Amino acid sequence: MLKGLGGLGDMAKMMKSAQELQTKMTDMQDELHNVMVVGESGAGLVKATASAKGELKGLDIDPSIFNGDDKEVVEDLILAAIKDAQTKAADKAQEEMTKLTESMGLPKDVKLPF
């Protein structure tokens, strides 16, 4: 198509690949809202559910931990479960980004967006 234009053919191919990557990244970002991860603390007594985008979606607390004397412990368990869910969400998002970049033939450690 642009064979006689030297490097412009490669540039056109690169632009098309960049547009394709942008579309796939947008689709992946949308999908991450639907992927759920569960963070836990206290051996599963507190569970926090978050989307892979890190948005907290739910909290499940075993009623056995409710005791007026243990208020600070309960608060710590809740925070720990939320932090665990957020970490898992970030890991899942990175995993999906790595799959996307590798499928596009980009280096495994490329940082996107540029």
LOMIGU-655429 format. One line per 8 residues: for each residue x, y, z of N, C-alpha, C. Coordinates in nm, 2 decimals, padded with zeros to 4 digits, m for minus. Example, Ala and Ser with C-alpha at 12.3 -4.5 7.8 and 13.67 -1.06 7.14 Angstrom:
// residues 2
01.32,m00.57,00.78,01.23,m00.45,00.78,01.32,m00.33,00.78; 01.28,m00.22,00.71,01.37,m00.11,00.71,01.29,00.00,00.79
This chain:
// residues 114
00.08,m00.12,00.00,00.00,00.00,00.00,00.09,00.13,00.00; 00.17,00.14,00.10,00.26,00.26,00.10,00.41,00.21,00.08; 00.42,00.11,00.00,00.55,00.05,m00.03,00.65,00.15,m00.08; 00.62,00.24,m00.17,00.71,00.33,m00.23,00.74,00.45,m00.14; 00.68,00.46,m00.02,00.71,00.57,00.07,00.81,00.55,00.18; 00.89,00.44,00.16,00.99,00.42,00.26,00.94,00.38,00.40; 00.99,00.45,00.50,00.95,00.42,00.64,00.81,00.46,00.67; 00.74,00.53,00.59,00.60,00.57,00.62,00.51,00.45,00.63
00.53,00.34,00.55,00.45,00.22,00.56,00.46,00.16,00.70; 00.59,00.16,00.76,00.61,00.11,00.89,00.54,00.20,00.99; 00.54,00.33,00.97,00.47,00.42,01.06,00.32,00.40,01.06; 00.27,00.37,00.94,00.12,00.35,00.93,00.09,00.22,01.01; 00.17,00.12,01.00,00.15,m00.01,01.07,00.16,00.02,01.22; 00.26,00.09,01.26,00.28,00.12,01.40,00.16,00.20,01.46; 00.11,00.30,01.38,m00.01,00.37,01.43,m00.13,00.28,01.44; m00.15,00.19,01.34,m00.26,00.10,01.35,m00.25,00.01,01.47
m00.13,m00.04,01.50,m00.10,m00.12,01.62,m00.13,m00.04,01.75; m00.09,00.09,01.75,m00.12,00.17,01.87,m00.27,00.19,01.89; m00.34,00.21,01.78,m00.48,00.23,01.79,m00.55,00.10,01.85; m00.50,m00.02,01.79,m00.55,m00.15,01.84,m00.52,m00.17,01.99; m00.40,m00.13,02.03,m00.36,m00.14,02.17,m00.45,m00.05,02.26; m00.48,00.07,02.21,m00.56,00.16,02.29,m00.70,00.10,02.30; m00.76,00.05,02.20,m00.89,m00.01,02.20,m00.89,m00.13,02.30; m00.79,m00.22,02.29,m00.79,m00.33,02.38,m00.77,m00.29,02.53
m00.69,m00.18,02.55,m00.67,m00.13,02.69,m00.80,m00.08,02.74; m00.87,m00.01,02.66,m01.00,00.05,02.71,m01.10,m00.07,02.74; m01.10,m00.17,02.66,m01.19,m00.28,02.68,m01.15,m00.35,02.81; m01.02,m00.37,02.83,m00.97,m00.44,02.95,m01.00,m00.35,03.08; m00.99,m00.22,03.07,m01.02,m00.14,03.18,m01.17,m00.15,03.22; m01.26,m00.16,03.12,m01.40,m00.18,03.14,m01.42,m00.32,03.21; m01.35,m00.42,03.16,m01.37,m00.55,03.22,m01.33,m00.56,03.36; m01.22,m00.48,03.40,m01.17,m00.49,03.54,m01.28,m00.45,03.64
m01.38,m00.37,03.60,m01.49,m00.34,03.69,m01.57,m00.46,03.73; m01.57,m00.56,03.64,m01.65,m00.68,03.67,m01.57,m00.80,03.73; m01.44,m00.79,03.73,m01.36,m00.89,03.79,m01.35,m00.86,03.94; m01.39,m00.96,04.02,m01.39,m00.94,04.17,m01.27,m01.02,04.24; m01.22,m00.96,04.34,m01.12,m01.03,04.42,m01.16,m01.02,04.57; m01.12,m01.11,04.65,m01.16,m01.11,04.79,m01.03,m01.10,04.88; m01.03,m01.00,04.96,m00.92,m00.99,05.06,m00.97,m01.04,05.19; m00.88,m01.10,05.27,m00.92,m01.16,05.40,m00.83,m01.12,05.51
m00.88,m01.12,05.63,m00.79,m01.10,05.75,m00.86,m01.18,05.86; m00.78,m01.20,05.97,m00.83,m01.28,06.08,m00.87,m01.42,06.04; m00.79,m01.49,05.96,m00.82,m01.62,05.91,m00.95,m01.63,05.85; m00.99,m01.53,05.78,m01.12,m01.54,05.71,m01.24,m01.48,05.79; m01.21,m01.43,05.91,m01.32,m01.37,05.99,m01.38,m01.24,05.92; m01.29,m01.17,05.85,m01.33,m01.05,05.78,m01.29,m01.06,05.63; m01.39,m01.04,05.54,m01.36,m01.05,05.40,m01.41,m00.93,05.33; m01.32,m00.87,05.25,m01.36,m00.75,05.17,m01.35,m00.79,05.02
m01.46,m00.76,04.95,m01.47,m00.79,04.81,m01.45,m00.66,04.73; m01.36,m00.66,04.63,m01.33,m00.54,04.55,m01.33,m00.58,04.41; m01.35,m00.48,04.32,m01.33,m00.50,04.18,m01.18,m00.50,04.15; m01.14,m00.55,04.04,m01.00,m00.54,04.00,m00.95,m00.40,03.98; m01.04,m00.31,03.98,m01.01,m00.17,03.97,m00.98,m00.11,04.11; m01.01,m00.19,04.21,m00.98,m00.15,04.35,m01.10,m00.09,04.42; m01.22,m00.09,04.36,m01.34,m00.03,04.42,m01.40,m00.13,04.51; m01.41,m00.10,04.64,m01.47,m00.18,04.74,m01.62,m00.21,04.71
m01.65,m00.34,04.70,m01.79,m00.38,04.66,m01.87,m00.44,04.78; m01.80,m00.50,04.87,m01.87,m00.57,04.98,m01.78,m00.60,05.10; m01.84,m00.62,05.21,m01.77,m00.65,05.33,m01.85,m00.76,05.41; m01.78,m00.87,05.45,m01.84,m00.98,05.52,m01.77,m00.99,05.65; m01.84,m00.98,05.76,m01.78,m00.99,05.89,m01.85,m01.10,05.97; m01.76,m01.19,06.02,m01.82,m01.30,06.10,m01.86,m01.24,06.23; m01.99,m01.27,06.27,m02.05,m01.21,06.39,m01.97,m01.25,06.52; m01.89,m01.35,06.52,m01.82,m01.40,06.64,m01.72,m01.30,06.68
m01.68,m01.20,06.60,m01.57,m01.11,06.64,m01.63,m00.98,06.71; m01.76,m00.97,06.72,m01.82,m00.86,06.78,m01.83,m00.87,06.93; m01.74,m00.80,07.00,m01.74,m00.79,07.14,m01.69,m00.65,07.17; m01.76,m00.58,07.26,m01.73,m00.44,07.29,m01.59,m00.42,07.33; m01.53,m00.51,07.39,m01.39,m00.50,07.43,m01.29,m00.51,07.32; m01.33,m00.56,07.21,m01.24,m00.59,07.09,m01.26,m00.49,06.98; m01.32,m00.37,07.00,m01.35,m00.28,06.90,m01.22,m00.25,06.81; m01.11,m00.22,06.87,m00.99,m00.19,06.80,m00.94,m00.31,06.71
m00.96,m00.43,06.76,m00.92,m00.54,06.69,m01.01,m00.56,06.57; m01.14,m00.54,06.58,m01.23,m00.55,06.47,m01.20,m00.44,06.37; m01.17,m00.32,06.41,m01.13,m00.22,06.31,m01.01,m00.25,06.24; m00.91,m00.31,06.31,m00.78,m00.35,06.24,m00.81,m00.46,06.14; m00.89,m00.56,06.18,m00.92,m00.67,06.09,m00.99,m00.62,05.96; m01.08,m00.52,05.98,m01.15,m00.46,05.86,m01.05,m00.39,05.77; m00.97,m00.31,05.83,m00.87,m00.24,05.75,m00.78,m00.34,05.68; m00.73,m00.44,05.75,m00.64,m00.54,05.69,m00.71,m00.61,05.57
m00.84,m00.65,05.58,m00.91,m00.71,05.48,m00.92,m00.62,05.35; m00.95,m00.50,05.38,m00.97,m00.40,05.27,m00.83,m00.38,05.20; m00.72,m00.37,05.27,m00.59,m00.35,05.21,m00.55,m00.48,05.13; m00.59,m00.59,05.18,m00.56,m00.72,05.11,m00.64,m00.72,04.98; m00.76,m00.68,04.98,m00.84,m00.68,04.86,m00.78,m00.58,04.76; m00.74,m00.46,04.81,m00.68,m00.36,04.72,m00.55,m00.41,04.66; m00.47,m00.48,04.73,m00.35,m00.54,04.68,m00.38,m00.64,04.58; m00.47,m00.73,04.60,m00.51,m00.83,04.51,m00.57,m00.77,04.38
m00.64,m00.66,04.40,m00.70,m00.59,04.28,m00.59,m00.53,04.19; m00.49,m00.47,04.25,m00.38,m00.41,04.18,m00.30,m00.53,04.11; m00.28,m00.64,04.18,m00.21,m00.75,04.12,m00.29,m00.81,04.00; m00.42,m00.82,04.01,m00.50,m00.87,03.90,m00.50,m00.78,03.78; m00.51,m00.65,03.81,m00.50,m00.55,03.70,m00.37,m00.56,03.63; m00.26,m00.57,03.70,m00.13,m00.58,03.64,m00.12,m00.71,03.56; m00.17,m00.82,03.61,m00.17,m00.95,03.54,m00.24,m00.93,03.41; m00.36,m00.87,03.41,m00.44,m00.85,03.29,m00.36,m00.76,03.19
m00.30,m00.66,03.24,m00.22,m00.57,03.15,m00.10,m00.64,03.09; m00.04,m00.73,03.17,00.07,m00.81,03.11,00.03,m00.90,03.00; m00.09,m00.96,03.02,m00.14,m01.05,02.92,m00.17,m00.97,02.79; m00.23,m00.85,02.81,m00.26,m00.77,02.69,m00.13,m00.73,02.62; m00.03,m00.68,02.69,00.09,m00.63,02.62,00.16,m00.75,02.56; 00.17,m00.86,02.62,00.23,m00.98,02.56,00.16,m01.02,02.43; 00.02,m01.02,02.44,m00.05,m01.06,02.32,m00.03,m00.96,02.20; 00.01,m00.84,02.23,00.04,m00.74,02.13,00.19,m00.75,02.08
00.27,m00.84,02.15,00.41,m00.85,02.11,00.50,m00.75,02.17; 00.45,m00.68,02.28,00.53,m00.58,02.35,00.61,m00.65,02.45; 00.72,m00.58,02.50,00.80,m00.64,02.60,00.72,m00.66,02.73; 00.75,m00.77,02.80,00.68,m00.80,02.93,00.68,m00.69,03.03; 00.79,m00.61,03.04,00.80,m00.51,03.14,00.76,m00.37,03.09; 00.70,m00.36,02.98,00.66,m00.23,02.93,00.56,m00.16,03.02; 00.58,m00.03,03.05,00.49,00.04,03.13,00.39,00.12,03.05; 00.26,00.09,03.06,00.15,00.16,02.99,00.06,00.23,03.09
00.00,00.34,03.06,00.02,00.41,02.93,00.16,00.48,02.94; 00.21,00.51,02.82,00.34,00.56,02.80,00.37,00.69,02.87
